[in-house]
Amino acid sequence: MLIIYRILINIAYFLSPLIIVLRLIKNKEDPKRYKEKFCSFTKKKIKGKLIWIHGASVGEFQSVVPLIEKYEKKKNIAQILITSNTLSSSKVISNYKFKKVIHQFFPIDTNLNTRNFLNYWQPSLSLFVDSEIWPNMLLNLKKRKIPTILLNGRITSKSFKRWRKFKNFSNFIFSKFNLCLCSSIKSKIYLKKLGAKNLKYFGNLKFSQSEFEKIKVKQNLRGFIKNKKIWCASSTHNNEEKFIGIVHKKLKYKYKNLLTIIIPRHINRVNSIKFQLDQLGLKTQLHEPEKKIPTDTDIYLVNTYGQTKTFFSLCENVFLGGSLIKHGGQNPLEAARYGCNILHGPNISNFEEIYSYLTSQKISFKVSKEIGMYRILNKLLSSRDDQIDIKKKLNNIGNKILQHYLKEIDNYLK
């Protein structure tokens, strides 16, 4: 199976220039940095110990920010290399004011590429976040005896079934991790069946929070929201925005000053979302923080990445998308840490354990129809409950989980 994988990835590598050109046209690649994917590096390695952390995109990076903050303080760490696959993640990373962190795009996973990558960066430790499994890179890390940890490891039912079709190959690949710190009991079970050896579960790292996080909100936006009843729909997918628009119209009969904020999962869909909402007769305003917001705005549509924390800090009630459709839902922990009540659809298979905990704390609510969401939101918008206690409780849990992770990682740094 490894031979077949290498043939396929080499074909992908051969076709990649064409793919890159198409992605550049669609503004999905950085025109100055896309060559990093071919191991033409734009940053330099400095002398000393380097920790390498790889996560696919924005969510994976943000989940490890608390870890990065801790290792920035350690004198024996000279450099922290972050790699990811997406343009959006590189933009979000650039917003942080880290001193030791550099970002590069992850190389295409050919055998030659991965060898060149490791020869150049020579990491002392490699951390793969969530569900990032790249066979050639893992094999070459193992050959060089570089400790490799799966961080906050997550395997969905869907990906587990796919890997199980190639049982021998999965056992061969997953056994290359020195340690798997699992994000859930379910993922720990799946990883064990897939061949991972050293498995531990302390909780989901996404419970932890940045020490120095500061949320900046433009004055005109804060002033506009101040006199509004607001709620937010985040990480929405196709058809979910229309659902949200219908609920907004129902709520508007009671709350004349209602504002609904929509943050789509993929911002390239903004124009089609706006068209759908216009068809419902709703006044939609795109996120342009420097401009005055019309007073009759119904929907504030966010068209940039990395804004979710800003709006979670302003809202008390959040619907998380990818849950009304068969997608498996989105992680609710970030919104919950800001003291938000969480609404979600029935399809949350990717985060069942987290949602179960939040439901037990009475801050998570399942909806499947517009009338159900209307009733719950109507109750929440009328309530004056304070979520500060929930924020404190989640932060305490997050700190304990973070300390466990740091202890385990430090064992391999020594």
LUMROGU-40942 format. One record per residue (C-alpha): residue number from 1; z, x, y; residue in three letters. Coordinates in nm, 2 decimals. Layout:
LUMROGU-40942
+-----+--------+--------+--------+--------+
| num |     pz |     px |     py | residu |
+-----+--------+--------+--------+--------+
| NUM |      Z |      X |      Y |    ala |
...
+-----+--------+--------+--------+--------+
***
This chain:
LUMROGU-40942
+-----+--------+--------+--------+--------+
| num |     pz |     px |     py | residu |
+-----+--------+--------+--------+--------+
|   1 |   0.00 |   0.00 |   0.00 |    met |
|   2 |   0.07 |   0.29 |   0.24 |    leu |
|   3 |  -0.29 |   0.41 |   0.19 |    ile |
|   4 |  -0.42 |   0.06 |   0.28 |    ile |
|   5 |  -0.20 |   0.05 |   0.58 |    tyr |
|   6 |  -0.32 |   0.39 |   0.70 |    arg |
|   7 |  -0.68 |   0.29 |   0.66 |    ile |
|   8 |  -0.63 |  -0.03 |   0.86 |    leu |
|   9 |  -0.43 |   0.14 |   1.14 |    ile |
|  10 |  -0.70 |   0.41 |   1.16 |    asn |
|  11 |  -0.97 |   0.14 |   1.20 |    ile |
|  12 |  -0.75 |  -0.02 |   1.47 |    ala |
|  13 |  -0.73 |   0.32 |   1.64 |    tyr |
|  14 |  -1.11 |   0.36 |   1.62 |    phe |
|  15 |  -1.15 |   0.02 |   1.79 |    leu |
|  16 |  -0.86 |   0.07 |   2.03 |    ser |
|  17 |  -1.08 |   0.20 |   2.33 |    pro |
|  18 |  -1.26 |  -0.13 |   2.33 |    leu |
|  19 |  -0.94 |  -0.33 |   2.29 |    ile |
|  20 |  -0.78 |  -0.13 |   2.58 |    ile |
|  21 |  -1.08 |  -0.20 |   2.81 |    val |
|  22 |  -1.05 |  -0.57 |   2.74 |    leu |
|  23 |  -0.68 |  -0.56 |   2.81 |    arg |
|  24 |  -0.73 |  -0.37 |   3.13 |    leu |
|  25 |  -0.97 |  -0.64 |   3.25 |    ile |
|  26 |  -0.70 |  -0.90 |   3.17 |    lys |
|  27 |  -0.44 |  -0.68 |   3.36 |    asn |
|  28 |  -0.24 |  -0.63 |   3.04 |    lys |
|  29 |  -0.25 |  -0.25 |   3.05 |    glu |
|  30 |  -0.15 |   0.01 |   3.31 |    asp |
|  31 |  -0.48 |   0.17 |   3.43 |    pro |
|  32 |  -0.29 |   0.50 |   3.49 |    lys |
|  33 |  -0.08 |   0.51 |   3.18 |    arg |
|  34 |  -0.27 |   0.35 |   2.89 |    tyr |
|  35 |  -0.35 |   0.70 |   2.76 |    lys |
|  36 |   0.02 |   0.73 |   2.66 |    glu |
|  37 |  -0.07 |   0.52 |   2.36 |    lys |
|  38 |  -0.29 |   0.80 |   2.25 |    phe |
|  39 |  -0.02 |   1.06 |   2.30 |    cys |
|  40 |  -0.13 |   1.18 |   2.64 |    ser |
|  41 |   0.21 |   1.18 |   2.80 |    phe |
|  42 |   0.28 |   1.13 |   3.17 |    thr |
|  43 |   0.64 |   1.25 |   3.16 |    lys |
|  44 |   0.80 |   1.58 |   3.06 |    lys |
|  45 |   1.07 |   1.65 |   2.81 |    lys |
|  46 |   1.35 |   1.85 |   2.95 |    ile |
|  47 |   1.57 |   2.10 |   2.76 |    lys |
|  48 |   1.86 |   1.94 |   2.58 |    gly |
|  49 |   1.95 |   1.65 |   2.35 |    lys |
|  50 |   1.71 |   1.35 |   2.38 |    leu |
|  51 |   1.79 |   1.00 |   2.25 |    ile |
|  52 |   1.48 |   0.78 |   2.19 |    trp |
|  53 |   1.50 |   0.40 |   2.20 |    ile |
|  54 |   1.21 |   0.18 |   2.11 |    his |
|  55 |   1.18 |  -0.19 |   2.17 |    gly |
|  56 |   0.87 |  -0.41 |   2.18 |    ala |
|  57 |   0.91 |  -0.57 |   2.52 |    ser |
|  58 |   1.14 |  -0.70 |   2.79 |    val |
|  59 |   1.40 |  -0.88 |   2.58 |    gly |
|  60 |   1.45 |  -0.58 |   2.35 |    glu |
|  61 |   1.50 |  -0.34 |   2.64 |    phe |
|  62 |   1.74 |  -0.57 |   2.82 |    gln |
|  63 |   1.96 |  -0.60 |   2.51 |    ser |
|  64 |   2.02 |  -0.23 |   2.51 |    val |
|  65 |   2.09 |  -0.18 |   2.88 |    val |
|  66 |   2.47 |  -0.17 |   2.82 |    pro |
|  67 |   2.42 |   0.11 |   2.56 |    leu |
|  68 |   2.19 |   0.30 |   2.80 |    ile |
|  69 |   2.46 |   0.28 |   3.07 |    glu |
|  70 |   2.71 |   0.44 |   2.83 |    lys |
|  71 |   2.48 |   0.73 |   2.72 |    tyr |
|  72 |   2.38 |   0.80 |   3.08 |    glu |
|  73 |   2.74 |   0.91 |   3.14 |    lys |
|  74 |   2.76 |   1.15 |   2.84 |    lys |
|  75 |   2.71 |   1.51 |   2.95 |    lys |
|  76 |   2.57 |   1.61 |   2.61 |    asn |
|  77 |   2.27 |   1.38 |   2.66 |    ile |
|  78 |   2.00 |   1.54 |   2.87 |    ala |
|  79 |   1.74 |   1.26 |   2.85 |    gln |
|  80 |   1.69 |   0.91 |   2.73 |    ile |
|  81 |   1.33 |   0.81 |   2.63 |    leu |
|  82 |   1.25 |   0.44 |   2.63 |    ile |
|  83 |   0.92 |   0.33 |   2.46 |    thr |
|  84 |   0.78 |  -0.02 |   2.45 |    ser |
|  85 |   0.44 |  -0.18 |   2.39 |    asn |
|  86 |   0.39 |  -0.41 |   2.69 |    thr |
|  87 |   0.31 |  -0.37 |   3.06 |    leu |
|  88 |   0.57 |  -0.63 |   3.16 |    ser |
|  89 |   0.85 |  -0.42 |   2.99 |    ser |
|  90 |   0.74 |  -0.10 |   3.18 |    ser |
|  91 |   0.77 |  -0.29 |   3.51 |    lys |
|  92 |   1.12 |  -0.43 |   3.43 |    val |
|  93 |   1.24 |  -0.08 |   3.33 |    ile |
|  94 |   1.12 |   0.07 |   3.66 |    ser |
|  95 |   1.35 |  -0.17 |   3.84 |    asn |
|  96 |   1.66 |   0.00 |   3.70 |    tyr |
|  97 |   1.80 |   0.30 |   3.88 |    lys |
|  98 |   1.88 |   0.52 |   3.57 |    phe |
|  99 |   1.90 |   0.89 |   3.62 |    lys |
| 100 |   1.82 |   1.02 |   3.27 |    lys |
| 101 |   1.58 |   0.75 |   3.15 |    val |
| 102 |   1.21 |   0.79 |   3.13 |    ile |
| 103 |   0.96 |   0.53 |   3.00 |    his |
| 104 |   0.64 |   0.59 |   2.79 |    gln |
| 105 |   0.43 |   0.34 |   2.60 |    phe |
| 106 |   0.46 |   0.35 |   2.22 |    phe |
| 107 |   0.18 |   0.54 |   2.05 |    pro |
| 108 |  -0.06 |   0.37 |   1.81 |    ile |
| 109 |   0.10 |   0.41 |   1.47 |    asp |
| 110 |  -0.15 |   0.65 |   1.31 |    thr |
| 111 |  -0.01 |   0.94 |   1.10 |    asn |
| 112 |  -0.16 |   1.20 |   1.34 |    leu |
| 113 |  -0.04 |   1.02 |   1.66 |    asn |
| 114 |   0.32 |   0.98 |   1.54 |    thr |
| 115 |   0.33 |   1.35 |   1.44 |    arg |
| 116 |   0.21 |   1.45 |   1.78 |    asn |
| 117 |   0.46 |   1.22 |   1.95 |    phe |
| 118 |   0.76 |   1.36 |   1.76 |    leu |
| 119 |   0.63 |   1.72 |   1.80 |    asn |
| 120 |   0.64 |   1.67 |   2.18 |    tyr |
| 121 |   0.96 |   1.47 |   2.23 |    trp |
| 122 |   1.17 |   1.61 |   1.94 |    gln |
| 123 |   1.44 |   1.34 |   1.96 |    pro |
| 124 |   1.79 |   1.41 |   1.83 |    ser |
| 125 |   1.82 |   1.04 |   1.74 |    leu |
| 126 |   1.58 |   0.74 |   1.72 |    ser |
| 127 |   1.69 |   0.38 |   1.77 |    leu |
| 128 |   1.45 |   0.09 |   1.69 |    phe |
| 129 |   1.55 |  -0.24 |   1.85 |    val |
| 130 |   1.53 |  -0.58 |   1.69 |    asp |
| 131 |   1.24 |  -0.60 |   1.44 |    ser |
| 132 |   1.02 |  -0.30 |   1.53 |    glu |
| 133 |   0.90 |  -0.16 |   1.20 |    ile |
| 134 |   0.62 |   0.11 |   1.22 |    trp |
| 135 |   0.56 |   0.27 |   0.88 |    pro |
| 136 |   0.39 |   0.60 |   0.99 |    asn |
| 137 |   0.65 |   0.67 |   1.26 |    met |
| 138 |   0.94 |   0.59 |   1.02 |    leu |
| 139 |   0.80 |   0.82 |   0.75 |    leu |
| 140 |   0.75 |   1.11 |   0.99 |    asn |
| 141 |   1.10 |   1.06 |   1.13 |    leu |
| 142 |   1.24 |   1.09 |   0.78 |    lys |
| 143 |   1.04 |   1.40 |   0.70 |    lys |
| 144 |   1.18 |   1.57 |   1.01 |    arg |
| 145 |   1.53 |   1.45 |   0.92 |    lys |
| 146 |   1.58 |   1.28 |   1.25 |    ile |
| 147 |   1.85 |   1.01 |   1.22 |    pro |
| 148 |   1.69 |   0.66 |   1.26 |    thr |
| 149 |   1.89 |   0.34 |   1.33 |    ile |
| 150 |   1.77 |  -0.02 |   1.33 |    leu |
| 151 |   1.96 |  -0.15 |   1.63 |    leu |
| 152 |   2.05 |  -0.52 |   1.65 |    asn |
| 153 |   1.82 |  -0.56 |   1.35 |    gly |
| 154 |   1.66 |  -0.91 |   1.32 |    arg |
| 155 |   1.44 |  -1.05 |   1.05 |    ile |
| 156 |   1.32 |  -1.40 |   1.07 |    thr |
| 157 |   1.25 |  -1.62 |   0.77 |    ser |
| 158 |   0.88 |  -1.60 |   0.85 |    lys |
| 159 |   0.87 |  -1.22 |   0.87 |    ser |
| 160 |   1.09 |  -1.19 |   0.56 |    phe |
| 161 |   0.84 |  -1.39 |   0.36 |    lys |
| 162 |   0.56 |  -1.17 |   0.48 |    arg |
| 163 |   0.74 |  -0.85 |   0.39 |    trp |
| 164 |   0.84 |  -0.99 |   0.04 |    arg |
| 165 |   0.47 |  -1.02 |  -0.05 |    lys |
| 166 |   0.47 |  -0.64 |  -0.06 |    phe |
| 167 |   0.81 |  -0.58 |  -0.22 |    lys |
| 168 |   0.76 |  -0.21 |  -0.33 |    asn |
| 169 |   0.62 |  -0.12 |   0.01 |    phe |
| 170 |   0.90 |  -0.29 |   0.20 |    ser |
| 171 |   1.16 |  -0.11 |  -0.01 |    asn |
| 172 |   0.98 |   0.21 |   0.06 |    phe |
| 173 |   0.97 |   0.16 |   0.44 |    ile |
| 174 |   1.31 |  -0.01 |   0.50 |    phe |
| 175 |   1.49 |   0.26 |   0.30 |    ser |
| 176 |   1.39 |   0.51 |   0.56 |    lys |
| 177 |   1.65 |   0.38 |   0.81 |    phe |
| 178 |   1.97 |   0.58 |   0.80 |    asn |
| 179 |   2.16 |   0.28 |   0.93 |    leu |
| 180 |   2.09 |  -0.09 |   1.00 |    cys |
| 181 |   2.32 |  -0.26 |   1.26 |    leu |
| 182 |   2.23 |  -0.62 |   1.20 |    cys |
| 183 |   2.22 |  -0.90 |   1.46 |    ser |
| 184 |   2.32 |  -1.17 |   1.22 |    ser |
| 185 |   2.45 |  -1.23 |   0.86 |    ile |
| 186 |   2.12 |  -1.39 |   0.77 |    lys |
| 187 |   1.93 |  -1.08 |   0.89 |    ser |
| 188 |   2.17 |  -0.85 |   0.70 |    lys |
| 189 |   2.09 |  -1.04 |   0.38 |    ile |
| 190 |   1.71 |  -1.03 |   0.44 |    tyr |
| 191 |   1.73 |  -0.65 |   0.52 |    leu |
| 192 |   1.92 |  -0.58 |   0.20 |    lys |
| 193 |   1.65 |  -0.76 |   0.00 |    lys |
| 194 |   1.38 |  -0.57 |   0.18 |    leu |
| 195 |   1.53 |  -0.24 |   0.07 |    gly |
| 196 |   1.75 |  -0.13 |   0.36 |    ala |
| 197 |   2.05 |   0.07 |   0.23 |    lys |
| 198 |   2.33 |   0.12 |   0.49 |    asn |
| 199 |   2.39 |  -0.22 |   0.65 |    leu |
| 200 |   2.66 |  -0.33 |   0.89 |    lys |
| 201 |   2.72 |  -0.64 |   1.09 |    tyr |
| 202 |   2.95 |  -0.65 |   1.40 |    phe |
| 203 |   2.78 |  -0.92 |   1.59 |    gly |
| 204 |   2.47 |  -0.96 |   1.81 |    asn |
| 205 |   2.44 |  -0.68 |   2.07 |    leu |
| 206 |   2.30 |  -0.94 |   2.32 |    lys |
| 207 |   2.66 |  -1.06 |   2.37 |    phe |
| 208 |   2.72 |  -0.74 |   2.56 |    ser |
| 209 |   2.65 |  -0.72 |   2.94 |    gln |
| 210 |   2.56 |  -0.45 |   3.19 |    ser |
| 211 |   2.85 |  -0.30 |   3.38 |    glu |
| 212 |   2.66 |  -0.25 |   3.71 |    phe |
| 213 |   2.43 |  -0.55 |   3.71 |    glu |
| 214 |   2.37 |  -0.69 |   4.05 |    lys |
| 215 |   2.17 |  -1.00 |   4.11 |    ile |
| 216 |   1.98 |  -1.01 |   4.44 |    lys |
| 217 |   1.84 |  -1.34 |   4.56 |    val |
| 218 |   1.62 |  -1.37 |   4.86 |    lys |
| 219 |   1.79 |  -1.55 |   5.15 |    gln |
| 220 |   1.53 |  -1.82 |   5.19 |    asn |
| 221 |   1.54 |  -1.90 |   4.82 |    leu |
| 222 |   1.92 |  -1.91 |   4.81 |    arg |
| 223 |   1.93 |  -2.13 |   5.13 |    gly |
| 224 |   1.67 |  -2.37 |   4.98 |    phe |
| 225 |   1.85 |  -2.40 |   4.65 |    ile |
| 226 |   2.20 |  -2.44 |   4.82 |    lys |
| 227 |   2.14 |  -2.81 |   4.90 |    asn |
| 228 |   1.97 |  -2.90 |   4.57 |    lys |
| 229 |   2.06 |  -3.03 |   4.23 |    lys |
| 230 |   1.90 |  -2.76 |   4.01 |    ile |
| 231 |   1.84 |  -2.69 |   3.65 |    trp |
| 232 |   1.61 |  -2.44 |   3.48 |    cys |
| 233 |   1.37 |  -2.44 |   3.19 |    ala |
| 234 |   1.32 |  -2.08 |   3.06 |    ser |
| 235 |   1.08 |  -1.92 |   2.81 |    ser |
| 236 |   0.87 |  -2.23 |   2.79 |    thr |
| 237 |   0.56 |  -2.26 |   2.58 |    his |
| 238 |   0.25 |  -2.48 |   2.59 |    asn |
| 239 |   0.33 |  -2.85 |   2.60 |    asn |
| 240 |   0.70 |  -2.79 |   2.68 |    glu |
| 241 |   0.63 |  -2.78 |   3.05 |    glu |
| 242 |   0.48 |  -3.13 |   3.04 |    lys |
| 243 |   0.80 |  -3.24 |   2.86 |    phe |
| 244 |   1.01 |  -3.09 |   3.13 |    ile |
| 245 |   0.80 |  -3.25 |   3.40 |    gly |
| 246 |   0.85 |  -3.60 |   3.25 |    ile |
| 247 |   1.23 |  -3.54 |   3.23 |    val |
| 248 |   1.22 |  -3.43 |   3.60 |    his |
| 249 |   1.05 |  -3.75 |   3.70 |    lys |
| 250 |   1.32 |  -3.96 |   3.52 |    lys |
| 251 |   1.60 |  -3.77 |   3.68 |    leu |
| 252 |   1.44 |  -3.78 |   4.02 |    lys |
| 253 |   1.51 |  -4.16 |   4.04 |    tyr |
| 254 |   1.89 |  -4.07 |   4.05 |    lys |
| 255 |   1.89 |  -3.73 |   4.21 |    tyr |
| 256 |   1.66 |  -3.73 |   4.51 |    lys |
| 257 |   1.73 |  -3.37 |   4.59 |    asn |
| 258 |   1.65 |  -3.25 |   4.23 |    leu |
| 259 |   1.48 |  -2.91 |   4.18 |    leu |
| 260 |   1.35 |  -2.80 |   3.84 |    thr |
| 261 |   1.28 |  -2.43 |   3.79 |    ile |
| 262 |   1.03 |  -2.34 |   3.52 |    ile |
| 263 |   1.00 |  -1.98 |   3.39 |    ile |
| 264 |   0.72 |  -1.97 |   3.13 |    pro |
| 265 |   0.73 |  -1.73 |   2.84 |    arg |
| 266 |   0.38 |  -1.60 |   2.93 |    his |
| 267 |   0.30 |  -1.60 |   3.31 |    ile |
| 268 |  -0.07 |  -1.58 |   3.25 |    asn |
| 269 |  -0.04 |  -1.96 |   3.18 |    arg |
| 270 |   0.09 |  -2.04 |   3.53 |    val |
| 271 |  -0.24 |  -2.20 |   3.65 |    asn |
| 272 |  -0.27 |  -2.43 |   3.35 |    ser |
| 273 |   0.10 |  -2.52 |   3.38 |    ile |
| 274 |   0.06 |  -2.61 |   3.75 |    lys |
| 275 |  -0.25 |  -2.82 |   3.66 |    phe |
| 276 |  -0.04 |  -3.02 |   3.40 |    gln |
| 277 |   0.24 |  -3.08 |   3.65 |    leu |
| 278 |   0.00 |  -3.18 |   3.92 |    asp |
| 279 |  -0.14 |  -3.44 |   3.68 |    gln |
| 280 |   0.21 |  -3.59 |   3.66 |    leu |
| 281 |   0.22 |  -3.62 |   4.04 |    gly |
| 282 |   0.48 |  -3.34 |   4.09 |    leu |
| 283 |   0.49 |  -3.10 |   4.38 |    lys |
| 284 |   0.48 |  -2.75 |   4.23 |    thr |
| 285 |   0.56 |  -2.43 |   4.43 |    gln |
| 286 |   0.49 |  -2.09 |   4.29 |    leu |
| 287 |   0.76 |  -1.82 |   4.32 |    his |
| 288 |   0.68 |  -1.64 |   4.65 |    glu |
| 289 |   1.03 |  -1.54 |   4.77 |    pro |
| 290 |   0.91 |  -1.42 |   5.12 |    glu |
| 291 |   0.75 |  -1.76 |   5.20 |    lys |
| 292 |   0.91 |  -2.08 |   5.32 |    lys |
| 293 |   0.95 |  -2.33 |   5.04 |    ile |
| 294 |   0.83 |  -2.69 |   5.12 |    pro |
| 295 |   1.13 |  -2.93 |   5.12 |    thr |
| 296 |   0.95 |  -3.18 |   4.89 |    asp |
| 297 |   0.91 |  -2.93 |   4.61 |    thr |
| 298 |   0.98 |  -3.08 |   4.26 |    asp |
| 299 |   0.90 |  -2.78 |   4.04 |    ile |
| 300 |   0.96 |  -2.41 |   4.13 |    tyr |
| 301 |   0.73 |  -2.22 |   3.90 |    leu |
| 302 |   0.82 |  -1.86 |   3.84 |    val |
| 303 |   0.51 |  -1.64 |   3.80 |    asn |
| 304 |   0.66 |  -1.29 |   3.77 |    thr |
| 305 |   0.86 |  -1.12 |   3.48 |    tyr |
| 306 |   1.22 |  -1.01 |   3.50 |    gly |
| 307 |   1.35 |  -1.30 |   3.70 |    gln |
| 308 |   1.54 |  -1.50 |   3.44 |    thr |
| 309 |   1.88 |  -1.35 |   3.53 |    lys |
| 310 |   1.84 |  -1.43 |   3.89 |    thr |
| 311 |   1.78 |  -1.80 |   3.82 |    phe |
| 312 |   2.05 |  -1.81 |   3.55 |    phe |
| 313 |   2.30 |  -1.69 |   3.81 |    ser |
| 314 |   2.20 |  -1.98 |   4.03 |    leu |
| 315 |   2.19 |  -2.26 |   3.77 |    cys |
| 316 |   2.45 |  -2.42 |   3.55 |    glu |
| 317 |   2.22 |  -2.59 |   3.31 |    asn |
| 318 |   1.93 |  -2.42 |   3.12 |    val |
| 319 |   1.67 |  -2.55 |   2.87 |    phe |
| 320 |   1.54 |  -2.27 |   2.65 |    leu |
| 321 |   1.19 |  -2.31 |   2.53 |    gly |
| 322 |   1.01 |  -2.22 |   2.21 |    gly |
| 323 |   1.24 |  -2.48 |   2.05 |    ser |
| 324 |   1.04 |  -2.80 |   2.09 |    leu |
| 325 |   0.75 |  -2.64 |   1.92 |    ile |
| 326 |   0.75 |  -2.45 |   1.59 |    lys |
| 327 |   0.83 |  -2.11 |   1.73 |    his |
| 328 |   1.19 |  -2.06 |   1.63 |    gly |
| 329 |   1.35 |  -2.07 |   1.97 |    gly |
| 330 |   1.47 |  -1.80 |   2.22 |    gln |
| 331 |   1.80 |  -1.62 |   2.24 |    asn |
| 332 |   2.05 |  -1.82 |   2.44 |    pro |
| 333 |   2.31 |  -1.55 |   2.50 |    leu |
| 334 |   2.18 |  -1.43 |   2.84 |    glu |
| 335 |   2.20 |  -1.77 |   2.99 |    ala |
| 336 |   2.54 |  -1.84 |   2.83 |    ala |
| 337 |   2.68 |  -1.52 |   2.97 |    arg |
| 338 |   2.61 |  -1.66 |   3.32 |    tyr |
| 339 |   2.81 |  -1.97 |   3.24 |    gly |
| 340 |   2.51 |  -2.20 |   3.18 |    cys |
| 341 |   2.51 |  -2.50 |   2.95 |    asn |
| 342 |   2.23 |  -2.46 |   2.71 |    ile |
| 343 |   1.98 |  -2.73 |   2.60 |    leu |
| 344 |   1.73 |  -2.66 |   2.32 |    his |
| 345 |   1.49 |  -2.83 |   2.08 |    gly |
| 346 |   1.54 |  -2.86 |   1.70 |    pro |
| 347 |   1.34 |  -2.54 |   1.62 |    asn |
| 348 |   1.59 |  -2.26 |   1.66 |    ile |
| 349 |   1.57 |  -2.09 |   1.32 |    ser |
| 350 |   1.56 |  -1.74 |   1.48 |    asn |
| 351 |   1.90 |  -1.78 |   1.64 |    phe |
| 352 |   2.09 |  -2.03 |   1.42 |    glu |
| 353 |   2.42 |  -1.84 |   1.41 |    glu |
| 354 |   2.43 |  -1.79 |   1.78 |    ile |
| 355 |   2.35 |  -2.16 |   1.85 |    tyr |
| 356 |   2.61 |  -2.27 |   1.60 |    ser |
| 357 |   2.88 |  -2.07 |   1.79 |    tyr |
| 358 |   2.77 |  -2.20 |   2.13 |    leu |
| 359 |   2.77 |  -2.56 |   1.99 |    thr |
| 360 |   3.12 |  -2.51 |   1.87 |    ser |
| 361 |   3.22 |  -2.41 |   2.22 |    gln |
| 362 |   3.05 |  -2.73 |   2.35 |    lys |
| 363 |   2.80 |  -2.54 |   2.57 |    ile |
| 364 |   2.49 |  -2.59 |   2.36 |    ser |
| 365 |   2.31 |  -2.92 |   2.31 |    phe |
| 366 |   2.02 |  -3.02 |   2.09 |    lys |
| 367 |   1.74 |  -3.25 |   2.22 |    val |
| 368 |   1.41 |  -3.36 |   2.07 |    ser |
| 369 |   1.29 |  -3.64 |   2.30 |    lys |
| 370 |   1.26 |  -3.69 |   2.68 |    glu |
| 371 |   1.52 |  -3.96 |   2.68 |    ile |
| 372 |   1.77 |  -3.74 |   2.50 |    gly |
| 373 |   1.73 |  -3.46 |   2.74 |    met |
| 374 |   1.75 |  -3.70 |   3.03 |    tyr |
| 375 |   2.09 |  -3.84 |   2.91 |    arg |
| 376 |   2.24 |  -3.49 |   2.85 |    ile |
| 377 |   2.12 |  -3.35 |   3.18 |    leu |
| 378 |   2.23 |  -3.66 |   3.37 |    asn |
| 379 |   2.58 |  -3.61 |   3.23 |    lys |
| 380 |   2.58 |  -3.24 |   3.30 |    leu |
| 381 |   2.44 |  -3.27 |   3.65 |    leu |
| 382 |   2.72 |  -3.52 |   3.73 |    ser |
| 383 |   2.99 |  -3.30 |   3.58 |    ser |
| 384 |   3.21 |  -3.06 |   3.76 |    arg |
| 385 |   3.32 |  -2.85 |   3.46 |    asp |
| 386 |   3.38 |  -2.48 |   3.53 |    asp |
| 387 |   3.21 |  -2.24 |   3.29 |    gln |
| 388 |   3.41 |  -1.93 |   3.41 |    ile |
| 389 |   3.63 |  -1.93 |   3.09 |    asp |
| 390 |   3.32 |  -1.93 |   2.87 |    ile |
| 391 |   3.18 |  -1.63 |   3.07 |    lys |
| 392 |   3.50 |  -1.44 |   3.02 |    lys |
| 393 |   3.52 |  -1.52 |   2.65 |    lys |
| 394 |   3.16 |  -1.41 |   2.59 |    leu |
| 395 |   3.21 |  -1.09 |   2.78 |    asn |
| 396 |   3.52 |  -1.00 |   2.57 |    asn |
| 397 |   3.32 |  -1.06 |   2.25 |    ile |
| 398 |   3.03 |  -0.85 |   2.39 |    gly |
| 399 |   3.25 |  -0.56 |   2.48 |    asn |
| 400 |   3.40 |  -0.55 |   2.13 |    lys |
| 401 |   3.05 |  -0.55 |   1.97 |    ile |
| 402 |   2.93 |  -0.28 |   2.21 |    leu |
| 403 |   3.22 |  -0.05 |   2.12 |    gln |
| 404 |   3.14 |  -0.09 |   1.75 |    his |
| 405 |   2.78 |   0.00 |   1.81 |    tyr |
| 406 |   2.87 |   0.30 |   2.02 |    leu |
| 407 |   3.11 |   0.43 |   1.74 |    lys |
| 408 |   2.84 |   0.40 |   1.47 |    glu |
| 409 |   2.57 |   0.56 |   1.68 |    ile |
| 410 |   2.80 |   0.85 |   1.79 |    asp |
| 411 |   2.85 |   0.94 |   1.42 |    asn |
| 412 |   2.48 |   1.03 |   1.40 |    tyr |
| 413 |   2.47 |   1.21 |   1.74 |    leu |
| 414 |   2.74 |   1.45 |   1.62 |    lys |
+-----+--------+--------+--------+--------+
***
